[in-house]
Amino acid sequence: MKDETPITPPERRRDRLKRHMAVPYAVRTSDLPVRVASAAVMLLLAGAAFAFGGEVLDTFIVVVGLACFVELVLLVSRATPSVPYRLAAITAGAVYIALAAGILTGAGDFLIVLVIGVTVFTDTFAYFAGRAIGGPKIAPRISPSKTWAGLFGGMAGAALWVVLWVVAIEGNIVGPRFELGLTLDRGNLGPAALLGAGLAVLAQAGDFFESWLKRRAGVKDSSRLIPGHGGVFDRVDGMLPVAIAVGLIATALTQ
């Protein structure tokens, strides 16, 4: 007897978008209070370390780097049963994290604040733009929550941050300034905005890398250390490539 079961047509893209947007905004941001509270604690700790500076700040950076490395080792161990692959990945991860931490411990206040600000503004603007606008995903198999709207929002946020930071430096509101050799001043804010947008892309790339690793490991977060945020690696994944890029730029242009 011929099977007459009707064939369900594939869901159209606009229908998927409508279904996503039908979810109330309040539901899509239900974890916001916990995230904000945890972020406040993290900012308090980082701010205190930054205020003391010197060895206290360097120690804080090293501790964060070590915690991040431990979580990376755990993820890699879950991601592959191959010992050679594990050793190679752990070695590469150690170089990756140590390079970023080393740059931050040796950087001036201007560079550290620049890196942290770019990462925070990228994450914040990407979060709100992605939740509020939604839309097509960038790579749903790697990170189902990352949208193009979030990426562009993060780029806009990072560009805004770098512009505001340069204006604050040039206006003697904060300081001291560490010259990058990019002629970043009030009369040349276009390159400052482009620098911020480019660094935001790197921050998102670092986020995608960790998301890919977590997917391979079959976990949602690198750990449960920080409520609403996961682990330390979850919070600094975007900061690592930004720190390396800024450090390399500063080194190249100040030789």
N, C-alpha and C positions, 0 to 999 in steps of 0.2 A: 504494500500500500504506500502511496506517495506521501512523503512528509510535507504537510501543508502548514507547518509552524511558521508564523510570520517572522521575517528577518528584521531585527531592530536596526534602523539606520544609525550610523555613527553620529555622535553628538556634535553639533556644529559649534565652531569657536565662539560665536556670539552668545550661544545658549550657555556655554560654560562660563562665560564672563557674567551673564545675567545671574546664573546660579550662585556664583561667588559673591557678587555685589548684593545679593538678596540677604546675606548674613548681616545682621545688625552690627554697626560699627562698635557698639558697646561690648558685644560678644567677642569681636575680633581683638579687642584691647583689654580683655578681662584680666590678663596677667600684668597689666601696667602698674598697679600699686606696688606689687611685690618687686617688680623690676626697678621701680624708682627708689624704693627703700634700700634695696641692695646696692644700687648705683650710688646712693648718698653715702653709704658706709664706705664703699670702695674709694670714692672721691675724698672722703675725710681722711682715710689712711694714706692715700697717695699725696694729698695736700699736706699732711703733717710731715711726711718724709721729705717732701719737696721744701717745706719751710725750714726744716733742720738742715737740709742739704749735706754736702760733704760725705763723710763715711756712712751716715744714717741713710741718705738717699741711695748711695751705691749698694749698701746692704739690702735695702728694700728691693732694688732692681734685681739683685742676684737671687734673692729668695723667690721673687715672682718668676724669674727665669728657671730656677730649679723646679718649682712646682709645675710649671708649664712642661718642662722636660719629662718629669715623672708621668704626667698625664699622656704625653705623646708616646712614651714607652709602653704604657698600658694599652693605648689604642693600637699601636703597631703589633703588639703581642696578640691581640684579638683579631687583627685584620688578616694575618697570614700565619699558617702553620710552618712555613719554611724558615728554618734557622738562618741560612745565608741571607735571605731577603730581610729577615728581621734585623740582623746585624747591620746590613747595609743601610736600611731605613733609619735605624736608631743612630747610626753614625752621621748620616746626612742631617737628621733632625737636630743632633747635638751641635753640629756646625751652624745650622740655621739659627737656632735659638741663642747660642753663645755669641754669634756675630752681632745679632740685634742687641743683646744685653751689653756686650762690650762697647758698642757704639754709644748706647745711652749712658753708660757709666762714665764715658770719657767726653760726653757732649756738654756744651754750655747750657745755661738755663733757656736761652732762646730756642735752641734746637729741640730740647726736651719738651717744652711747652708746645712748640710747633707740631711735633709728632703726636703728642697726646691729644691736642686740640683737633687735628685732622681726623684722627681715629674716632674720637667721641662724636664730632659733628657728622662724620660719615655714617656711623651707626645710628645716631639719633634721627637724622633726616631720612635715611633709608628706611628705618623702622616705620616712621609716621607716614611717609609717602607710600610705602608698600601696603600698609594696613588701610590707609584712607582711599587710595586710588585702585590698588589691586592691579588686575590686568595680566598680560602674558608673562609667563615665567621665563627666566633666563636659561636655567638648566635644571628642570624639575627632577631628573634622576639623581642629581647630586644634592641639590638644596631646594626642596619643594616650595619653600616660603619666599625665595628670592625672586623679585620681579624686576622688569626693566624700569618700571616707575620708581622702585626703590633705589636702583643703581643711579638713575639720573638725580633723584632727590639727594642721595649721598654725595654725588659730585657737586651739586649746588651748595650743600651744607659745608663741605670742605673748602670750596672756593670762597664762600662767605667768611669762614673762619680765618683763612690765610690773609684775606683782605683786612679784616678787623684787627688781626694781630699786627700786621705791618703798620696800619694807621695808629694803633696804640703805641707801637715802638717809636714811630716817627714823631708822634705827638708828646713824647717823653712821659706818657702815662705809665708805662712799665719799662723794664729794661733789666740788664744791659742787652744790647743787640750783638748777635754773632753774624758777621757778614758772610753771606753765602756766595757772593760774587755774581748774583743775579740782578743786581740793581733794583732790589725791591724797596720802593719808596712810594710816597703818596702820588707822585707824578707818573708812576708806572705800575698801576694796580692791575692792568690786564694780564701781564705775565704772572703776577701773584695769584690771580684767580685761576689761571691755567695750571699753575703748579699745584694748587689745591685740588683741582678736578682730577689731574693725573694721579696724584697721590691717593685720591679716593678710589680710583680704579685698582691700584695696588692693594689697598686695604680690603676691597671686596674680593680680590684674587686670593689673598691670604685667608679670608673667610671661606671661600669656596674650597680651597685646599683642605682646610680642617674638616669641612662638611663632607668632602669626598672620603677622607680618612675615617670619619665616624661612620659613614655609610658602609665602608668596607668592614669596619669592626662590628657593625650591627647595633650601635648605640645612638641615643639621641644627643647626649651631652658628653663632654670629655670627663666630667665627674659631677657630683652633686654638692660640691663645696659651697657654691654661691647660690642662694635661693633665687629663682627666676632667671638666672643667667647661666647655670651649669657650672663649669669648672673654670680654672684660671686660663687654660688654653682657649676656651670659648670667648674670653674677654680680650685676650691679647693677640688673637690669631691675625687680626688685621693690622695691629701695631707692628708686628715683626717685619713684614716687607717694607712698610713705610719707614721704619727706623733705619733699615739697611739702605734703602734708596737715598734718604736724606743724608745719611752718613757718607755714602759714596760720592754724592754730589758735592757736599761740603769739602771732602778730602780732595776731590779732583780740581775744584775751583779755587782752592786756597793754597795750592802747591806753588 
